[in-house]
Amino acid sequence: MNYIAVNDLFTDENNVYRVLWKDPGNIICYVIEINEKSSLPKKYLIKEIEENLTNEVYRIIQDKSLVQRLSSSPPNEKDLAYRDNAWNHIRELISKEPAIYERQQRGLLIKEAQLKQNKSFNTLIKLLRKYWQRGLVKDCLLPDYHNCGKSGSRVFTKKTGRPRKAENQTGINVDKDILKMFEIAIKKYYLNNIRPSLAFAYRNMIKDNYTKGYYFDDNTKKLVIEDVDKIPSKHQFYYWFKKIFNSEEIIRKRESNSAFERNHRALLGSTEFEMMGPGSLYQIDATPADIFLVNRLNPNWLIGKPTVYFVTDVFSRMITGFHISLRNPSWICMAAALSNTNASKVEFCAQYGINIQDKDWPAKYLPDAIVGDRGELESHFVESLITGLGIDINNNPPHRPDWKGIVEQLFNNSQKKLGPLLPGYLPKHAAERGSGDFRQNATLTLDEYIKVIIHYVLQYNHHHYMDNYNRSEDMIREGVRPIPIELWNWGIKNKSGSLRAFSPEIVNFYLLPRDSATVTANGIKFNKKMLYSCDKAVRENWFSLARKKTWRVKVSYDPRNLNQIFLHENDGSNPYTILTLISHQEDKFKNKTIDEIDQLIEFEEREKSNFKHAKLESEINLIAAVEEIVDNAIKNKEKHKNPSISKTRKIKEVKEQREKERVIRDVEESFVKTIENEPRPEPILNNTGSTGGSKVYSIKDLFKKNKELKNSDG
């Protein structure tokens, strides 16, 4: 098998290619045609190139063009100045390997460079192409230099390629029309998920395009194809197939995008050698544990499967933290796992009655970068992790669990090792008919299961021997075994790593989800109805100011308990102030999760919404009742209407009539009630029969008259 290296040139019958980059896993490489004016890097499988070299489809050639150019015409000061200027424009771009070779990422990188430099997009592309095509060194950017080999478009005049072995057979040239025919046939008969052979596509291409007639044999129609010198050969078809379609495109079309990524993508080197040392990259992932647990207060009640988060250091494979809960995978669970990663393991284990020393589990730091699943790490909360703690976040593409295989293997290892020991464990055959209900065997509480995992982590970190870990010569020479704890300690001593130490309070603050709250006259309102306060708000008269105009503030919160939330401050030494629930809301919201509070608020809103209908109905009935009273009053007014009383008189006598009405109502509404059937004082009517001009009695006169009436009755 032939081996290719970066900057090697290899050729087929028509073009010359330069190898620009190889992944450390020796799976893929990027190459560029050096004589095509508009050529750009393409991705190839290294295995395929090496096979073609072995089969003499390709051959390696020596690149002497740069040496010849420099020896025949040494550069002058002007040339060197031009070279240096060009180099300054692209030196940052060419370092972005392998991103600069990918079309979409390359476009973004060049646009970023445009903002920094006074160069057009096309100019930067030309400089990059010049550097790639001419030899990957700075001197490739010297002016007026043309690389070896034929440039320009393909020429199809004279028959090219090897002569055919059969006598009197020359064959035909493959021109643009035939190339188009090849492309159509390949797409139609080869690039589909049925996965036919390339020979099948070739035969169908001949059938569709190179038949000159037919005949019948025993009533069966037989096709006659063109003479051998008038049809393209299978070798030509295969050759141009490889020219037109790259390996990645073929696999994606015949299998699937995810299949390519899973089975054929570059491994990009062994992960441990990509990393500088402990803490350069942590991997994080979650999975439901295959075990049922019981309620800690009453073991008769099952509480289902817990969710387990593991965090591991890529360099050493050390388990640096974990978190187990009854929640589904979420940002807050991932945050809890990262918080545990930063915590002292001596203190953490002591909470569960397990005594260790720092040397037994020395991981109590945050890393330089984290890689994990897209879900939690695509949350908008992740921005605080990046800006506050300076941790780079790398999301895996969809359907790519292999990109964090260390954690995946860890899950499998823990389940196999612990499962048979734990009552309530659900083996793979648990769902088979007749297997019994393993859930009924559940015995462990969540805390007891956490203790089990602590013991497992300690055993794993100290005794997990990794046969396929690629140790460096220094590791082997110093007797470092491929065991997580030994790799970690060696890495701390020799590779420094990127471990970051933060106080638990600061880490927890930046890991918490973020939102906004509103300063109102009643308090700092969060989550619709919850009200908080703090000494700062009282001291600075926030609530008085909020009577005129409210404003919003940034806060962090722990959705598992909202007794306190955290107000963001601009003071770098103190990034937050604690806000506490206002006392009159404690009975309602204290010690509740955000889910419980949301349910409570939703219930109240629903209750209010339901009451709206009843309120509307009562308001309609109010309208009806008022209208009925008004209608009756109108009828009564019409019944007693006296046309002789003018409008002026009505206004003039308001005070007099008001006094009469008041006297009558005072007697009727008095707490001292009159004796039943006792005659009530009435106004004395004048001769006209109207109340106008009648004599008005005082209260004293009325009581005197009542007394006279009683004496006369006696």
C-alpha positions in Angstrom: 0.0 0.0 0.0 1.3 3.4 -1.0 1.5 6.2 1.6 0.7 9.9 0.9 1.9 12.9 2.9 0.9 16.5 3.1 2.2 18.5 0.0 2.6 15.3 -2.1 1.7 15.6 -5.7 -0.1 12.8 -7.5 -1.5 12.6 -11.0 -4.0 10.7 -13.0 -4.0 10.8 -16.8 -5.0 14.4 -17.1 -4.5 16.4 -13.8 -2.1 16.9 -11.0 -3.3 17.2 -7.3 -1.6 18.4 -4.2 -2.4 17.0 -0.8 -3.2 20.0 1.5 -4.1 18.4 4.8 -4.6 14.9 6.3 -6.5 14.2 9.5 -4.4 12.5 12.2 -6.7 9.5 12.1 -5.6 8.9 8.4 -9.2 8.8 7.2 -9.7 11.8 5.0 -7.6 14.4 3.3 -8.1 17.6 1.3 -6.5 18.0 -2.1 -6.5 20.6 -4.8 -6.0 20.5 -8.6 -2.9 22.6 -9.2 -3.5 23.6 -12.8 -7.2 24.6 -12.7 -7.6 28.3 -12.5 -10.8 28.1 -10.4 -9.9 25.0 -8.4 -10.7 24.8 -4.7 -10.0 22.1 -2.1 -12.0 18.9 -2.1 -12.3 16.1 0.4 -11.1 12.6 -0.5 -10.8 9.3 1.4 -7.1 8.5 1.9 -7.7 4.8 1.6 -9.1 5.4 -1.9 -6.2 7.5 -3.1 -3.7 4.9 -1.7 -5.6 2.1 -3.5 -5.5 4.0 -6.8 -1.7 4.5 -6.3 -1.3 0.8 -5.7 -3.4 0.0 -8.8 -1.4 2.6 -10.8 -4.5 4.7 -11.5 -2.6 7.5 -9.8 1.1 8.0 -9.4 3.2 10.2 -7.2 5.3 12.9 -9.0 8.1 15.1 -7.7 7.4 18.8 -7.3 10.5 20.7 -8.5 8.8 23.8 -9.9 9.4 26.1 -7.0 13.1 25.2 -6.7 13.5 25.7 -10.5 11.8 29.1 -10.3 13.9 30.4 -7.4 17.2 29.1 -8.9 16.5 30.5 -12.4 15.2 33.9 -11.2 16.0 34.8 -7.6 13.4 37.2 -6.2 14.3 40.9 -5.8 13.3 43.3 -3.0 10.1 44.2 -4.8 9.1 40.5 -5.2 9.8 39.9 -1.5 7.7 42.9 -0.5 4.9 41.6 -2.7 5.2 38.1 -1.1 5.3 39.4 2.4 2.2 41.6 1.8 0.3 38.7 0.4 1.4 36.5 3.2 0.1 38.9 5.8 -3.3 38.8 4.2 -3.7 35.0 4.4 -1.5 33.8 7.2 -4.3 33.8 9.7 -6.7 32.1 7.2 -4.4 29.2 6.3 -4.0 28.4 10.0 -7.7 27.6 10.3 -7.3 23.9 9.3 -9.4 22.0 8.3 -12.2 24.6 8.4 -10.6 26.7 5.6 -11.0 23.8 3.3 -14.7 23.5 3.7 -16.7 25.7 1.4 -19.2 27.1 3.9 -16.8 27.7 6.7 -14.2 29.1 4.2 -16.7 31.7 3.1 -17.4 32.8 6.7 -13.7 33.0 7.5 -12.8 35.1 4.4 -15.7 37.5 5.2 -14.3 37.9 8.7 -10.8 38.6 7.2 -12.4 41.2 4.8 -13.6 43.2 7.8 -10.0 43.5 9.1 -8.3 44.0 5.7 -8.8 46.3 2.7 -9.0 43.3 0.3 -11.9 41.9 -1.7 -13.2 38.4 -1.3 -11.9 37.4 -4.7 -8.4 38.6 -4.0 -8.2 36.6 -0.8 -9.5 33.5 -2.6 -6.9 33.9 -5.3 -4.1 34.3 -2.8 -5.2 31.2 -0.9 -5.4 29.2 -4.2 -2.0 30.4 -5.1 -0.6 29.2 -1.8 -2.3 25.9 -2.0 -1.6 25.1 -5.6 2.1 26.1 -5.6 3.5 24.3 -2.6 2.2 25.5 0.9 5.1 27.7 1.6 5.5 31.5 1.8 7.6 31.7 -1.3 4.7 30.3 -3.3 3.2 33.8 -3.2 6.0 35.4 -5.2 4.7 37.2 -8.3 4.7 36.1 -11.9 5.2 32.5 -11.1 3.4 29.7 -13.0 3.4 26.2 -11.7 4.3 23.3 -13.7 1.7 21.4 -15.6 -0.8 22.3 -18.2 -3.4 25.0 -17.3 -6.7 25.9 -18.8 -9.7 23.8 -19.8 -9.5 20.2 -20.9 -8.7 19.5 -24.5 -10.4 16.6 -26.2 -8.8 16.7 -29.7 -6.3 13.8 -29.8 -7.1 10.5 -28.2 -5.6 10.5 -24.7 -4.9 7.8 -22.2 -3.2 4.4 -22.5 -3.6 2.5 -25.8 -5.9 -0.4 -25.7 -4.4 -3.9 -25.5 -6.6 -5.3 -28.2 -5.3 -4.9 -31.8 -7.0 -2.4 -34.1 -8.9 -0.8 -31.3 -8.3 2.9 -30.6 -11.6 3.9 -28.9 -13.0 7.4 -28.6 -12.2 10.5 -26.8 -14.5 11.6 -23.9 -15.8 15.0 -24.8 -18.2 17.3 -22.9 -21.3 15.6 -24.4 -20.1 12.1 -23.3 -19.2 13.5 -19.8 -22.7 14.8 -19.5 -24.0 11.3 -20.5 -21.8 9.7 -17.9 -23.1 12.1 -15.2 -26.7 11.4 -16.1 -26.2 7.6 -16.1 -24.3 7.6 -12.8 -27.0 9.7 -11.0 -29.8 7.6 -12.5 -28.4 4.1 -12.1 -25.7 4.3 -9.4 -26.4 7.1 -6.8 -29.4 5.7 -5.1 -30.1 3.7 -1.9 -30.6 0.5 -3.8 -26.8 0.5 -4.2 -26.4 -1.1 -7.6 -22.9 -1.7 -8.9 -21.0 0.7 -11.1 -20.9 -2.0 -13.8 -24.7 -1.9 -13.8 -24.7 1.8 -14.4 -22.2 1.4 -17.2 -24.3 -1.2 -19.0 -27.4 0.9 -18.7 -25.6 3.9 -20.0 -24.6 1.9 -23.1 -28.1 0.6 -23.5 -29.6 4.0 -23.4 -27.1 5.7 -25.7 -25.2 3.3 -27.8 -27.6 0.9 -29.5 -27.9 1.0 -33.3 -30.7 -1.4 -33.9 -32.3 -4.6 -32.8 -33.4 -8.1 -34.0 -35.6 -10.9 -32.8 -34.4 -14.3 -31.6 -37.3 -16.7 -30.9 -39.7 -13.8 -30.6 -37.4 -12.1 -28.2 -36.2 -8.6 -29.0 -32.4 -8.3 -29.0 -30.5 -5.0 -29.0 -27.4 -4.4 -31.1 -24.8 -1.9 -29.6 -22.3 0.2 -31.5 -18.9 -1.1 -32.5 -16.3 -1.2 -29.8 -14.4 1.7 -31.3 -17.5 3.9 -31.1 -18.4 3.5 -27.4 -16.6 4.7 -24.3 -14.8 1.9 -22.4 -15.6 0.7 -18.9 -12.2 2.1 -17.8 -13.1 5.6 -19.2 -16.5 5.4 -17.4 -14.9 4.4 -14.1 -12.2 7.1 -14.5 -14.6 9.9 -15.1 -16.9 8.6 -12.4 -14.1 9.2 -9.9 -13.4 12.6 -11.5 -17.0 13.8 -11.4 -18.0 12.6 -8.0 -16.0 12.6 -4.8 -16.2 9.8 -2.3 -18.2 11.7 0.3 -20.9 12.5 -2.3 -21.1 8.9 -3.4 -21.5 7.6 0.1 -24.1 10.2 1.1 -26.2 9.5 -2.0 -26.0 5.7 -1.8 -26.3 5.4 2.0 -27.3 8.5 3.9 -25.8 11.6 5.4 -25.8 10.2 8.9 -24.3 6.9 7.6 -21.4 8.8 6.1 -20.8 10.8 9.3 -21.1 7.7 11.4 -19.1 5.2 9.4 -16.9 7.0 6.9 -16.1 10.4 8.3 -12.6 11.3 9.5 -11.8 10.4 13.1 -9.7 13.5 13.2 -7.0 11.8 15.1 -7.0 10.1 18.5 -8.8 12.4 20.9 -6.2 12.2 23.6 -3.4 13.5 21.3 -5.5 16.4 20.1 -5.6 17.7 23.6 -2.9 19.6 25.4 -3.5 17.9 28.7 -6.0 17.5 31.5 -8.9 20.0 31.3 -8.4 20.9 27.6 -11.6 19.2 26.7 -14.4 17.6 28.8 -17.1 15.4 27.4 -20.6 15.4 28.9 -23.7 13.4 28.2 -26.8 11.9 29.9 -28.7 8.7 29.7 -31.5 7.0 31.7 -30.0 4.4 34.0 -31.4 0.9 33.5 -32.7 0.6 37.0 -35.9 1.4 38.9 -35.6 3.2 42.2 -38.0 3.5 45.2 -39.2 6.5 47.2 -37.0 7.4 50.1 -39.9 7.9 52.5 -41.8 4.8 51.6 -40.0 2.0 49.7 -43.3 0.5 48.6 -43.5 3.3 46.0 -41.6 3.1 42.7 -40.2 6.3 41.3 -38.8 5.0 38.0 -35.5 5.4 36.3 -33.0 8.1 37.2 -31.1 10.2 34.7 -27.3 10.0 34.9 -24.9 12.7 33.7 -21.2 11.8 33.4 -18.4 14.4 32.7 -15.0 13.0 31.6 -11.7 14.5 30.7 -10.7 13.5 27.2 -6.9 13.4 27.8 -7.0 11.1 30.8 -10.5 9.6 30.7 -10.9 10.6 34.3 -14.5 10.9 35.4 -14.4 14.5 36.7 -18.0 14.8 37.8 -21.5 13.4 37.6 -25.1 14.2 38.5 -28.1 11.9 39.1 -31.7 13.1 39.3 -35.3 12.2 38.5 -35.5 15.0 35.9 -35.3 14.5 32.2 -32.1 15.7 30.5 -32.1 19.5 30.7 -29.8 22.5 31.1 -30.2 22.6 34.9 -29.2 18.9 35.2 -26.2 19.5 33.0 -25.3 22.5 35.1 -25.5 20.4 38.2 -23.0 17.9 36.7 -20.6 20.7 35.8 -21.0 22.2 39.3 -20.1 18.8 40.7 -17.1 18.8 38.3 -15.9 22.0 39.9 -16.6 20.9 43.5 -14.3 19.3 46.1 -14.9 15.6 45.8 -13.8 15.2 49.5 -16.8 17.3 50.6 -19.1 15.8 48.0 -18.4 12.2 49.0 -18.6 13.1 52.7 -22.3 14.1 52.2 -22.9 10.4 51.4 -20.8 9.0 54.3 -17.8 8.1 52.0 -14.5 9.3 53.2 -11.7 10.0 50.6 -8.7 12.2 50.2 -8.0 14.8 47.5 -5.5 12.4 45.8 -8.3 9.8 45.5 -10.4 12.0 43.2 -8.4 15.2 42.4 -10.8 16.6 39.8 -12.2 19.8 41.1 -11.8 22.2 38.2 -13.6 23.4 35.1 -12.1 22.7 31.6 -11.1 24.9 28.7 -13.8 23.5 26.5 -16.8 21.1 26.6 -18.3 18.9 24.0 -21.7 17.3 24.3 -25.1 16.8 22.7 -26.8 19.6 20.8 -29.9 19.8 23.1 -28.7 21.2 26.4 -25.6 22.9 24.9 -27.8 24.7 22.3 -29.8 26.4 25.0 -29.6 30.2 25.2 -28.4 29.7 28.8 -25.1 28.5 27.4 -24.0 32.0 26.6 -23.5 32.7 30.3 -21.2 29.7 30.5 -19.1 31.1 27.6 -18.9 34.7 28.7 -18.8 34.2 32.5 -16.5 31.3 32.8 -14.7 31.4 29.5 -15.5 27.9 28.5 -15.7 27.0 24.8 -18.8 25.0 23.8 -18.6 22.4 21.0 -21.9 20.8 20.0 -22.0 17.5 18.2 -23.7 17.3 14.9 -27.1 15.3 14.8 -26.9 11.5 15.0 -23.2 11.6 16.0 -22.8 9.9 19.4 -19.4 8.6 18.2 -18.0 12.1 18.6 -18.1 11.7 22.4 -17.5 8.0 22.5 -15.6 8.2 25.7 -18.8 9.0 27.7 -20.8 6.6 25.6 -18.5 3.7 26.5 -18.6 4.8 30.1 -22.3 4.3 30.2 -22.1 0.9 28.7 -19.3 -0.1 31.1 -21.1 1.1 34.2 -24.4 -0.7 33.3 -22.6 -4.0 32.6 -20.5 -3.9 35.7 -23.1 -2.7 38.2 -26.4 -4.0 36.7 -26.3 -7.6 37.9 -25.6 -6.3 41.5 -28.5 -4.0 41.8 -32.1 -5.0 42.5 -34.5 -3.3 40.1 -31.9 -3.5 37.2 -33.6 -3.9 33.8 -31.5 -6.2 31.6 -31.8 -6.1 27.8 -34.2 -9.1 27.9 -36.5 -7.4 30.5 -39.1 -6.6 27.9 -39.3 -10.2 26.5 -42.4 -12.2 27.2 -42.1 -14.4 30.2 -39.1 -12.6 31.7 -41.0 -11.3 34.7 -41.3 -7.7 35.9 -37.9 -6.7 37.1 -39.2 -3.3 38.3 -40.9 -5.0 41.2 -37.4 -5.9 42.6 -36.5 -2.2 43.0 -35.0 -1.6 46.4 -32.5 1.3 46.2 -33.4 5.0 46.8 -31.9 7.8 44.8 -29.3 8.6 47.5 -28.3 4.9 47.7 -27.8 4.7 44.0 -25.6 7.9 44.1 -23.5 6.1 46.7 -23.1 3.2 44.3 -22.0 5.4 41.5 -19.5 7.2 43.7 -17.9 3.8 44.5 -18.0 2.9 40.8 -16.3 6.2 39.8 -13.5 5.7 42.3 -12.9 2.2 41.1 -13.0 3.3 37.4 -10.6 6.2 37.9 -8.0 4.0 39.7 -8.3 0.7 37.9 -9.7 1.1 34.4 -6.9 -0.1 32.1 -7.3 1.1 28.5 -5.6 -1.2 26.1 -6.1 1.0 23.1 -5.0 4.3 24.7 -2.1 5.7 22.6 0.6 6.6 25.2 3.4 8.9 24.2 7.0 7.8 24.4 7.5 9.9 27.5 4.6 8.1 29.2 6.0 4.7 28.3 9.5 5.7 29.4 8.2 7.0 32.8 6.1 3.9 33.4 2.7 5.7 33.2 0.0 3.1 32.8 -3.1 3.8 30.7 -5.2 4.3 33.8 -7.2 7.5 34.3 -5.7 8.6 37.6 -2.1 8.0 36.4 -2.7 9.8 33.1 -4.3 12.7 34.9 -1.4 13.0 37.4 1.2 12.8 34.6 -0.7 15.3 32.5 -0.9 17.8 35.5 2.9 17.5 35.9 4.0 17.5 32.3 1.2 19.0 30.1 -0.2 21.7 32.4 -3.6 21.4 30.7 -6.3 24.1 30.9 -7.9 23.5 34.2 -9.7 26.5 35.7 -10.3 27.0 39.4 -13.5 29.0 40.4 -15.3 29.4 43.7 -18.4 27.2 43.8 -20.6 30.2 44.3 -19.4 31.9 41.1 -19.7 28.7 39.1 -23.2 28.0 40.3 -24.2 31.6 39.5 -23.0 31.4 35.9 -24.4 27.9 35.4 -27.9 29.0 36.5 -30.5 29.8 33.8 -30.9 33.6 33.2 -34.0 35.7 32.7 -35.2 39.2 33.4 -37.3 40.6 36.2 -39.2 43.9 36.5 -38.7 46.5 39.3 -42.2 47.6 40.3 -43.6 49.6 43.2 -44.6 46.4 44.9 -41.3 44.6 44.5 -39.0 43.0 42.0 -41.4 40.9 39.9 -40.2 37.6 38.5 -42.1 34.8 36.8 -45.3 36.8 36.5 -46.3 37.1 40.1 -43.4 36.4 42.4 -42.1 39.5 44.3 -38.5 39.9 45.7 -36.5 42.5 47.5 -33.0 43.2 48.8 -31.2 45.7 50.9 -29.8 47.5 47.9 -33.3 48.0 46.4 -34.6 49.4 49.7 -31.5 51.6 50.3 -31.7 53.1 46.8 -35.5 53.6 46.9 -36.1 51.4 43.8 -39.8 50.8 44.7 -40.6 54.5 45.1 -39.0 55.3 41.8 -40.9 52.4 40.2 -44.2 54.2 40.9 -43.3 56.6 38.1 -41.6 54.1 35.7 -40.8 50.4 36.0 -37.6 49.0 34.6 -36.1 45.5 33.9 -33.1 43.8 35.5 -31.1 40.7 34.7 -31.4 37.8 37.1 -30.3 34.1 37.5 -32.4 31.5 39.2 -32.3 27.9 40.2 -35.6 26.3 38.9 -35.5 23.7 41.7 -36.0 26.4 44.4 -37.0 30.0 44.0 -36.7 31.2 47.6 -33.9 33.3 46.2 -32.9 34.6 42.8 -29.7 36.4 41.9 -29.6 40.0 40.6 -26.7 40.6 38.2 -24.3 43.4 39.1 -21.7 45.2 37.0 -19.2 44.9 39.8 -16.6 42.3 38.7 -15.7 41.5 42.3 -19.3 40.8 43.2 -21.3 39.7 40.1 -24.6 39.3 41.9 -26.8 40.3 44.8 -29.2 37.8 46.4 -32.9 38.7 46.1 -35.3 37.1 48.6 -39.0 36.5 48.5 -41.2 39.2 50.1 -42.5 37.9 53.4 -46.2 37.9 52.5 -45.5 35.6 49.5 -43.5 33.0 51.4 -46.6 30.9 52.4 -47.5 30.6 48.7 -44.2 30.1 46.9 -41.6 29.1 49.5 -39.6 25.8 48.9 -41.4 25.2 45.6 -39.8 24.4 42.2 -40.5 26.5 39.2 -42.7 23.8 37.7 -44.8 23.8 40.9 -45.0 27.6 40.9 -45.9 27.6 37.2 -48.7 25.1 37.9 -50.0 27.2 40.8 -49.9 30.4 38.7 -51.6 28.6 35.8 -54.3 27.3 38.1 -55.0 30.8 39.4 -55.0 32.2 35.9 -57.4 29.4 34.8 -59.6 30.0 37.8 -59.6 33.7 37.0 -60.4 33.0 33.3 -63.3 30.7 34.3 -64.6 33.4 36.6 -64.6 35.9 33.8 -67.6 34.2 32.2 -69.6 34.2 35.4 -68.6 37.9 35.9 -69.7 38.8 32.4 -73.0 37.0 33.0 -73.6 38.9 36.3 -72.8 42.2 34.6 -75.3 41.4 31.9 -77.9 40.7 34.6 -77.0 43.9 36.3 -77.8 45.8 33.1 -81.1 44.0 32.7 -82.1 44.8 36.4 -81.1 48.4 36.0 -83.0 48.7 32.7 -86.1 47.2 34.4 -86.0 49.7 37.2 -85.5 52.5 34.8 -88.4 51.3 32.6 -90.7 51.1 35.7 -89.6 54.6 36.8 -90.3 56.0 33.3 -93.8 54.4 33.3 -94.4 55.8 36.8 -93.3 59.2 35.8 -95.5 59.2 32.8 -98.4 58.0 34.9 -98.1 61.0 37.4 -97.0 63.6 34.9 -98.5 67.0 35.7 -98.3 69.3 32.7 -99.1 72.4 34.8 -95.8 72.3 36.6 -93.3 74.1 34.5 -89.6 73.3 34.1 -88.6 76.5 35.8 -90.8 75.7 38.8 -89.3 72.2 39.1 -85.8 73.7 39.3 -86.9 76.4 41.7 -88.5 74.0 44.2 -85.6 71.4 44.3 -84.6 72.5 47.7 -88.1 72.5 49.1 -89.0 69.1 47.6 -85.7 67.6 48.7 -86.5 68.6 52.3 -89.9 67.0 52.2 -88.4 63.8 50.8 -85.7 63.8 53.5 -88.2 64.2 56.3 -90.3 61.3 55.1 -87.2 59.0 54.6 -85.8 59.9 58.0 -88.9 58.6 59.6 -89.0 55.5 57.5 -85.3 54.7 58.0 -85.1 55.6 61.7 -83.7 53.0 64.1 -86.7 53.8 66.4 -89.6 52.3 64.4 -93.1 53.6 64.7 -95.8 51.4 66.1 -97.5 49.2 63.5 -100.7 50.8 62.0 -99.8 54.1 63.6 -100.6 56.9 61.3 -97.6 58.7 59.8 -97.3 62.4 59.5 -98.1 63.6 56.1 -97.7 67.0 54.5 -100.8 69.2 54.5 -102.0 69.9 51.0 -103.2 73.3 49.9 -106.6 73.9 48.5 -105.5 73.0 45.0 -104.6 69.5 46.1 -101.0 69.9 45.2 -98.0 69.8 47.5 -96.9 73.1 46.1 -97.4 75.9 48.7 -98.1 73.3 51.5 -97.1 74.0 55.1 -93.9 72.4 56.2 -93.6 71.1 59.8 -90.4 70.9 61.8 -89.4 67.8 63.6 -90.5 69.3 66.9 -94.0 70.1 65.5 -94.3 66.6 64.1 -93.6 64.9 67.4 -96.0 67.4 69.1 -98.7 66.5 66.6 -98.1 62.8 67.1 -98.6 63.3 70.8 -101.8 65.1 70.3 -103.1 62.3 68.1 -102.3 59.7 70.7 -104.1 61.6 73.5 -107.2 62.0 71.3 -107.2 58.2 70.7 -106.9 57.7 74.4 
